[in-house]
Amino acid sequence: MINDIDIIPANDKDILKIQNIIEKCETCEGTGYLKMARIYAKANNQAKALEYIEKINSRQLITADTNLEDFFSLKCLMSGIYRSSGKYIKALDELNEFSADPRIKNYPYYNYFILLLRGTINISMENNAESLKCFKEAYKISKSCREQKNLDLIPGKKQKFQIEDSYKSTAYLAAGYLDMGKLDSARIYMKEALADTNHLDDVRNADIKYTTYHVAGSVYLVDKDYQKAQTYYLMAKKTEEKYLPRYDMKLAVYTALLELYEREGRKDSINYYLKKIVELQKNNKKKDINVNKSIDIGDRKQMQNLENSNKRLVYTLVTTLFLGAGLIYFTFFFYKKYKERSLDKKDTPLDDLTGKDQYNESFKEVVVLAKQNKPEFLTRFNQLFPEFSAKILPVNDTVQSSELRFCAYLYLNFSTKDIAEYTFISVRTVQTKKYKLRKKLNIPGDVDIYMWLNDLVK
């Protein structure tokens, strides 16, 4: 029922009808709000249109996934409002967001209409070459649509609308050539566009007729055929007043007529349209303020939502990183302790002290110094076993004296428990020292550290 309501000539009764439908059907909210926004936009009430657009966007009632057709209409509407407010980059951004969806390649009409909108935005930005390029591509697609070889496979009323709407590109192409100073090409497509208006409906296709008449007037103005220029400008004015009460269209036709009468030197008409333009701009100034306020409010909400989303994302990332780091740390910590214990179990002091106790009293003295943890222990040990440090340092020259002292305890076959007792540290610390020493001296995990040291210093 909502889709059956035509934008032109929809009025307040249609708005009320849509509201009643929405009250009875919650799933119709997105489509209903969109239709209302389009009706208000056509009636030149952009601020009101933005209210309903904000309702749609804030609750994500329409997305590319929920309804591609409504999403297309929403983005085109937003782009048009931004363009009429002079925010051309934002207008292009809305079209680009829709164009990014890979599915639209299967919908020639969507591509056609987006090209038209890009072309009009580039005209406003005075990028005439780019706008002409867009209009040429749109015209090619429109020909295919009219030949019914490349439609979007939408039956019934929508297909008929697409075929009718495809005639819009001809007038725009004529305007594109006129802006580029290519008058001959502009004449050709202007005449084709005028011929097309003969079988277009005055109500449904009012915007196409307005554009065609306005372009025809401009072509004849350049040709200095002022009579015909006036005829078509007045036809555009009549169409706008009857079906399209929009500020931008009214201002465009008033400005065109003013230029025409200035060329003809018709002072009364010049003064009349000067007053009309001033009055129009004055009345629209408040509307522009409201529209810009609505856009700014929407932008602020969007920025706030983005900031909140970014904050949540940062919080989530930090939390995830923290938890991940904690998990890695504890995994490594417990693995390390497991390795220390398992390696310590593998390391068994040697029972055979042959070659170490042969020094008799000197050896016993060193053992006593070790048990008493005396500072001179390492000095006396090196005197007794001068080759010990000389064999270890080439393996890793960063081995410190404290580590050499620990190696000496191991070489004397002290167990983990003995070393902890003699050096006044915990068994866990001794295990950690063994583990670190293994890594520093690159001792394989399956090799007993006591055997390794004994074999090294033989």
C-alpha positions as CSV (number, residue, x, y, z in Angstrom):
1,M,0.0,0.0,0.0
2,I,2.9,2.4,0.8
3,N,4.6,1.7,-2.5
4,D,1.4,2.4,-4.4
5,I,1.4,6.0,-3.3
6,D,3.0,8.2,-6.0
7,I,5.4,10.9,-4.8
8,I,3.8,13.3,-7.3
9,P,1.1,14.5,-6.5
10,A,1.3,13.2,-2.9
11,N,0.0,15.5,-0.1
12,D,-0.7,15.7,3.6
13,K,-3.5,13.1,3.3
14,D,-1.0,10.7,1.9
15,I,1.4,11.4,4.8
16,L,-1.4,10.7,7.2
17,K,-2.3,7.5,5.4
18,I,1.3,6.3,5.6
19,Q,1.4,7.1,9.4
20,N,-1.8,5.0,9.9
21,I,-0.2,2.1,8.0
22,I,3.0,2.3,10.1
23,E,0.9,2.2,13.4
24,K,-0.6,-1.1,12.3
25,C,2.6,-2.6,10.7
26,E,5.9,-2.2,12.5
27,T,7.8,-3.9,9.7
28,C,6.6,-1.1,7.4
29,E,8.4,1.7,9.3
30,G,11.5,1.9,7.2
31,T,9.6,2.0,3.9
32,G,6.9,4.3,5.3
33,Y,9.4,6.8,6.7
34,L,11.3,6.8,3.4
35,K,8.2,7.5,1.4
36,M,7.3,10.4,3.8
37,A,10.9,11.8,3.5
38,R,10.6,11.7,-0.3
39,I,7.2,13.4,-0.3
40,Y,8.6,16.2,1.9
41,A,11.7,16.6,-0.2
42,K,9.6,16.9,-3.4
43,A,7.6,19.6,-1.5
44,N,10.8,21.5,-0.8
45,N,10.7,20.7,2.9
46,Q,14.1,19.3,3.2
47,A,14.4,19.8,7.0
48,K,11.3,17.6,7.5
49,A,12.6,15.0,5.1
50,L,15.8,14.8,7.1
51,E,13.8,14.1,10.3
52,Y,12.5,10.9,8.8
53,I,15.9,10.0,7.3
54,E,17.4,10.4,10.8
55,K,14.7,8.0,12.2
56,I,15.7,5.5,9.5
57,N,19.4,5.7,10.0
58,S,19.4,5.9,13.8
59,R,17.5,2.6,14.0
60,Q,19.0,1.1,10.9
61,L,15.5,0.4,9.5
62,I,16.9,0.3,5.9
63,T,20.2,-1.2,5.0
64,A,21.7,-2.8,1.9
65,D,21.0,-6.2,3.4
66,T,17.4,-5.6,4.5
67,N,16.1,-4.0,1.3
68,L,18.4,-3.0,-1.5
69,E,15.7,-1.1,-3.4
70,D,14.8,1.1,-0.4
71,F,18.5,1.5,0.4
72,F,19.1,2.8,-3.1
73,S,16.2,5.3,-2.8
74,L,17.5,6.4,0.6
75,K,21.0,7.1,-0.6
76,C,19.8,8.9,-3.7
77,L,17.5,11.1,-1.6
78,M,20.2,11.9,0.9
79,S,22.6,12.7,-1.9
80,G,20.0,15.1,-3.5
81,I,19.4,16.9,-0.2
82,Y,23.2,17.3,0.4
83,R,23.6,18.6,-3.2
84,S,20.8,21.2,-2.8
85,S,22.5,22.3,0.4
86,G,25.8,22.8,-1.3
87,K,27.5,19.8,0.4
88,Y,28.7,18.2,-2.8
89,I,31.4,15.9,-1.3
90,K,28.8,14.4,1.1
91,A,26.4,14.0,-1.8
92,L,29.0,12.0,-3.7
93,D,29.9,10.0,-0.6
94,E,26.3,8.8,-0.3
95,L,26.3,7.6,-3.9
96,N,29.7,5.9,-3.4
97,E,28.4,4.0,-0.4
98,F,25.7,2.5,-2.5
99,S,27.9,1.9,-5.5
100,A,30.4,-0.1,-3.3
101,D,27.8,-2.9,-3.1
102,P,28.9,-5.5,-5.6
103,R,25.3,-6.5,-6.3
104,I,24.4,-3.3,-8.2
105,K,26.2,-4.6,-11.3
106,N,23.1,-6.7,-11.8
107,Y,20.8,-3.7,-11.7
108,P,21.4,-1.4,-14.8
109,Y,18.8,1.0,-13.6
110,Y,20.6,1.7,-10.4
111,N,23.8,2.3,-12.3
112,Y,22.0,4.6,-14.7
113,F,20.4,6.7,-12.0
114,I,23.6,7.1,-10.0
115,L,25.4,8.3,-13.1
116,L,22.7,11.0,-13.6
117,L,23.1,12.1,-10.0
118,R,26.9,12.2,-10.2
119,G,26.6,14.2,-13.4
120,T,24.3,16.8,-11.7
121,I,26.6,17.1,-8.7
122,N,29.6,17.6,-10.9
123,I,27.8,20.4,-12.7
124,S,27.2,22.1,-9.4
125,M,31.0,21.7,-8.7
126,E,31.7,23.1,-12.2
127,N,33.4,19.8,-13.3
128,N,31.7,20.0,-16.7
129,A,33.9,17.4,-18.4
130,E,33.2,14.8,-15.7
131,S,29.5,15.5,-15.7
132,L,29.3,15.1,-19.5
133,K,31.1,11.7,-19.1
134,C,28.5,10.6,-16.6
135,F,25.6,11.7,-18.8
136,K,27.1,9.8,-21.8
137,E,27.3,6.6,-19.8
138,A,23.8,7.1,-18.4
139,Y,22.4,7.7,-21.9
140,K,23.9,4.4,-23.2
141,I,22.2,2.5,-20.4
142,S,18.9,4.3,-20.9
143,K,18.9,3.1,-24.6
144,S,19.2,-0.4,-23.4
145,C,16.4,0.1,-20.9
146,R,14.1,1.4,-23.5
147,E,14.9,-1.5,-25.8
148,Q,14.0,-3.7,-22.9
149,K,17.1,-5.7,-23.3
150,N,18.7,-4.8,-20.0
151,L,16.1,-4.0,-17.4
152,D,16.3,-5.0,-13.7
153,L,13.7,-7.8,-14.2
154,I,11.1,-5.9,-12.1
155,P,7.6,-6.6,-13.5
156,G,4.6,-4.3,-13.7
157,K,4.5,-0.7,-12.5
158,K,8.2,-0.5,-11.5
159,Q,9.4,-1.6,-14.8
160,K,7.1,0.9,-16.5
161,F,8.5,3.6,-14.3
162,Q,12.1,2.6,-15.1
163,I,11.4,2.8,-18.8
164,E,9.8,6.3,-18.4
165,D,12.6,7.5,-16.2
166,S,15.2,6.4,-18.7
167,Y,14.2,9.4,-20.9
168,K,15.7,11.7,-18.4
169,S,19.2,11.2,-19.6
170,T,18.6,12.7,-23.0
171,A,17.9,16.2,-21.6
172,Y,20.8,15.9,-19.2
173,L,23.2,14.9,-22.0
174,A,22.0,17.9,-24.0
175,A,22.8,20.1,-21.0
176,G,26.2,18.5,-20.6
177,Y,27.1,19.3,-24.2
178,L,25.8,22.9,-23.8
179,D,28.0,23.4,-20.7
180,M,31.0,22.2,-22.7
181,G,30.2,24.7,-25.5
182,K,29.3,21.9,-28.0
183,L,26.2,23.5,-29.4
184,D,25.6,21.2,-32.3
185,S,25.6,18.1,-30.1
186,A,23.4,19.9,-27.6
187,R,20.8,20.7,-30.4
188,I,20.7,17.1,-31.5
189,Y,19.9,15.7,-28.0
190,M,17.7,18.6,-27.1
191,K,15.4,17.8,-30.1
192,E,15.4,14.1,-29.1
193,A,14.4,15.0,-25.6
194,L,11.6,17.3,-26.7
195,A,10.2,14.5,-28.9
196,D,10.3,12.1,-26.0
197,T,8.1,14.5,-23.9
198,N,5.2,13.8,-26.2
199,H,4.6,10.4,-24.7
200,L,5.5,11.1,-21.1
201,D,2.9,11.7,-18.4
202,D,2.6,15.3,-17.1
203,V,2.4,14.2,-13.5
204,R,4.6,11.1,-13.2
205,N,7.3,12.6,-15.4
206,A,7.0,16.2,-14.4
207,D,10.7,16.4,-13.5
208,I,11.8,15.1,-16.9
209,K,9.6,17.6,-18.7
210,Y,10.8,20.5,-16.6
211,T,14.5,19.6,-17.3
212,T,13.8,19.1,-21.0
213,Y,12.0,22.5,-21.3
214,H,14.7,24.3,-19.3
215,V,17.5,22.8,-21.4
216,A,15.6,23.7,-24.7
217,G,15.2,27.2,-23.5
218,S,19.0,27.4,-22.7
219,V,19.9,26.0,-26.2
220,Y,17.7,28.6,-27.9
221,L,19.1,31.3,-25.7
222,V,22.6,30.5,-26.9
223,D,21.2,30.4,-30.5
224,K,19.8,33.9,-29.8
225,D,16.3,32.7,-30.7
226,Y,14.8,34.5,-27.8
227,Q,11.2,33.8,-28.7
228,K,11.6,30.1,-28.5
229,A,13.9,30.4,-25.5
230,Q,11.1,32.3,-23.7
231,T,8.5,29.7,-24.8
232,Y,10.4,26.8,-23.3
233,Y,11.4,28.7,-20.1
234,L,7.8,29.5,-19.4
235,M,6.8,25.9,-20.1
236,A,9.4,24.8,-17.5
237,K,8.1,27.5,-15.1
238,K,4.5,26.3,-15.5
239,T,5.5,22.6,-14.9
240,E,7.5,23.6,-11.8
241,E,4.7,25.7,-10.4
242,K,2.1,23.0,-11.0
243,Y,3.9,19.8,-10.0
244,L,7.4,20.6,-8.5
245,P,7.3,23.5,-6.0
246,R,11.0,23.2,-5.3
247,Y,13.3,26.1,-4.5
248,D,16.2,25.0,-6.7
249,M,14.0,24.5,-9.8
250,K,12.1,27.8,-9.2
251,L,15.4,29.7,-8.7
252,A,16.9,28.1,-11.9
253,V,14.0,29.1,-14.1
254,Y,13.7,32.6,-12.6
255,T,17.4,33.1,-13.2
256,A,17.1,31.8,-16.8
257,L,14.2,34.2,-17.5
258,L,16.1,37.1,-16.0
259,E,19.1,36.4,-18.2
260,L,16.8,36.2,-21.3
261,Y,15.1,39.5,-20.5
262,E,18.5,41.2,-19.8
263,R,19.6,40.2,-23.3
264,E,16.4,41.6,-24.7
265,G,16.6,44.7,-22.6
266,R,13.1,44.4,-21.2
267,K,13.4,46.5,-18.0
268,D,9.9,45.7,-16.6
269,S,10.5,41.9,-16.8
270,I,14.1,42.4,-15.5
271,N,12.8,44.2,-12.4
272,Y,10.0,41.7,-11.9
273,Y,12.3,38.6,-11.8
274,L,15.0,40.4,-9.8
275,K,12.3,41.0,-7.1
276,K,11.1,37.4,-7.5
277,I,14.6,36.0,-7.0
278,V,15.3,38.3,-4.0
279,E,12.0,37.3,-2.4
280,L,12.6,33.6,-3.1
281,Q,16.1,33.6,-1.6
282,K,14.9,35.5,1.4
283,N,12.0,33.1,2.1
284,N,14.3,30.1,1.6
285,K,17.1,31.4,3.9
286,K,15.2,30.2,7.0
287,K,14.7,26.8,5.3
288,D,18.4,26.6,4.5
289,I,19.2,27.3,8.1
290,N,16.9,24.6,9.3
291,V,18.2,22.1,6.7
292,N,21.8,22.9,7.6
293,K,21.0,22.6,11.3
294,S,19.4,19.2,10.6
295,I,22.4,18.1,8.6
296,D,24.8,19.3,11.4
297,I,22.7,17.5,14.1
298,G,22.8,14.4,12.0
299,D,26.5,14.7,11.5
300,R,27.1,15.2,15.2
301,K,25.0,12.2,16.0
302,Q,26.9,10.2,13.4
303,M,30.2,11.3,14.8
304,Q,29.0,10.6,18.4
305,N,27.9,7.1,17.3
306,L,31.3,6.6,15.6
307,E,33.2,7.8,18.6
308,N,31.2,5.5,20.9
309,S,31.7,2.7,18.5
310,N,35.4,3.4,18.3
311,K,35.6,3.6,22.1
312,R,33.9,0.2,22.4
313,L,36.2,-1.2,19.8
314,V,39.3,0.2,21.5
315,Y,38.1,-1.1,24.9
316,T,37.4,-4.5,23.4
317,L,40.8,-4.6,21.7
318,V,42.6,-3.5,24.8
319,T,40.7,-6.1,26.9
320,T,41.4,-8.8,24.3
321,L,45.1,-7.9,24.1
322,F,45.3,-7.8,27.9
323,L,43.6,-11.1,28.3
324,G,45.7,-12.5,25.4
325,A,48.9,-11.2,26.9
326,G,47.9,-12.6,30.3
327,L,47.1,-16.0,28.8
328,I,50.4,-16.1,26.9
329,Y,52.3,-15.0,30.0
330,F,50.7,-17.6,32.3
331,T,51.0,-20.3,29.6
332,F,54.7,-19.5,29.2
333,F,55.2,-19.2,33.0
334,F,53.7,-22.6,33.8
335,Y,55.4,-24.2,30.8
336,K,58.7,-22.8,32.0
337,K,58.1,-24.1,35.5
338,Y,57.1,-27.4,34.1
339,K,60.3,-27.5,31.9
340,E,62.4,-26.5,34.9
341,R,61.0,-29.3,37.1
342,S,61.1,-31.9,34.3
343,L,64.7,-31.0,33.5
344,D,65.6,-30.9,37.1
345,K,64.3,-34.4,37.5
346,K,66.4,-35.5,34.6
347,D,69.5,-33.9,36.1
348,T,71.1,-36.3,38.6
349,P,74.3,-35.7,40.4
350,L,77.1,-38.1,39.5
351,D,78.0,-40.8,41.9
352,D,81.5,-41.2,40.4
353,L,83.7,-38.3,41.5
354,T,86.9,-39.8,40.0
355,G,89.1,-37.0,38.8
356,K,87.6,-34.5,41.3
357,D,88.5,-35.9,44.7
358,Q,92.1,-36.7,43.6
359,Y,93.2,-33.4,45.0
360,N,92.4,-34.7,48.6
361,E,92.7,-31.8,51.0
362,S,92.4,-29.1,48.4
363,F,89.2,-30.6,47.0
364,K,87.7,-31.0,50.5
365,E,88.5,-27.3,51.2
366,V,86.7,-26.2,48.1
367,V,83.7,-28.3,49.0
368,V,83.6,-26.7,52.5
369,L,83.9,-23.2,51.1
370,A,81.0,-24.1,48.7
371,K,78.8,-25.4,51.6
372,Q,79.5,-22.2,53.6
373,N,78.8,-20.0,50.5
374,K,82.1,-18.2,51.1
375,P,83.1,-15.4,48.6
376,E,86.5,-17.0,48.0
377,F,84.9,-20.2,46.9
378,L,85.1,-19.5,43.1
379,T,88.7,-18.3,43.4
380,R,89.9,-21.5,45.1
381,F,87.7,-23.6,42.7
382,N,89.4,-22.0,39.6
383,Q,92.8,-22.6,41.2
384,L,91.9,-26.3,41.7
385,F,90.3,-26.6,38.2
386,P,91.9,-23.9,36.0
387,E,90.5,-25.5,32.8
388,F,86.9,-25.1,34.0
389,S,86.2,-21.5,33.1
390,A,88.4,-21.8,30.0
391,K,86.1,-24.6,28.7
392,I,82.8,-22.9,29.5
393,L,83.4,-19.3,28.2
394,P,84.1,-20.3,24.6
395,V,80.6,-21.9,24.6
396,N,79.1,-18.5,25.5
397,D,81.3,-15.6,26.4
398,T,78.5,-13.7,28.1
399,V,78.4,-16.1,31.0
400,Q,78.8,-14.1,34.2
401,S,80.8,-14.9,37.3
402,S,77.7,-15.7,39.3
403,E,76.7,-18.2,36.6
404,L,80.2,-19.7,36.7
405,R,79.9,-20.0,40.4
406,F,76.6,-21.9,39.9
407,C,78.2,-24.1,37.3
408,A,80.9,-24.9,39.8
409,Y,78.3,-26.1,42.3
410,L,76.9,-28.4,39.7
411,Y,80.4,-29.6,38.7
412,L,80.9,-30.6,42.4
413,N,77.7,-32.7,42.0
414,F,75.6,-30.7,44.5
415,S,71.9,-31.5,44.1
416,T,69.2,-28.9,43.6
417,K,68.2,-29.2,47.2
418,D,71.9,-28.9,48.4
419,I,72.5,-25.8,46.3
420,A,69.3,-24.2,47.6
421,E,70.4,-24.9,51.2
422,Y,74.0,-23.8,50.8
423,T,73.2,-20.5,48.9
424,F,70.1,-19.6,50.9
425,I,67.7,-19.6,48.0
426,S,64.6,-21.6,47.2
427,V,64.5,-24.9,45.3
428,R,62.4,-23.1,42.7
429,T,65.0,-20.5,42.2
430,V,67.7,-23.2,41.7
431,Q,65.5,-24.9,39.1
432,T,65.1,-21.6,37.3
433,K,68.8,-20.9,37.3
434,K,69.4,-24.4,35.8
435,Y,66.8,-23.8,33.1
436,K,68.4,-20.4,32.2
437,L,71.8,-21.9,32.2
438,R,70.8,-24.7,29.8
439,K,69.4,-22.1,27.4
440,K,72.6,-20.0,27.6
441,L,74.9,-22.9,27.1
442,N,72.6,-24.5,24.5
443,I,72.4,-27.8,26.4
444,P,69.8,-30.1,24.8
445,G,66.7,-31.0,26.8
446,D,67.5,-34.7,26.7
447,V,71.1,-34.2,28.1
448,D,71.9,-34.4,31.8
449,I,73.5,-31.1,32.8
450,Y,75.8,-32.8,35.3
451,M,77.0,-35.2,32.5
452,W,77.4,-32.2,30.1
453,L,79.6,-30.3,32.5
454,N,81.6,-33.3,33.4
455,D,82.2,-34.2,29.7
456,L,83.1,-30.6,28.9
457,V,85.8,-30.3,31.5
458,K,87.4,-33.7,31.0
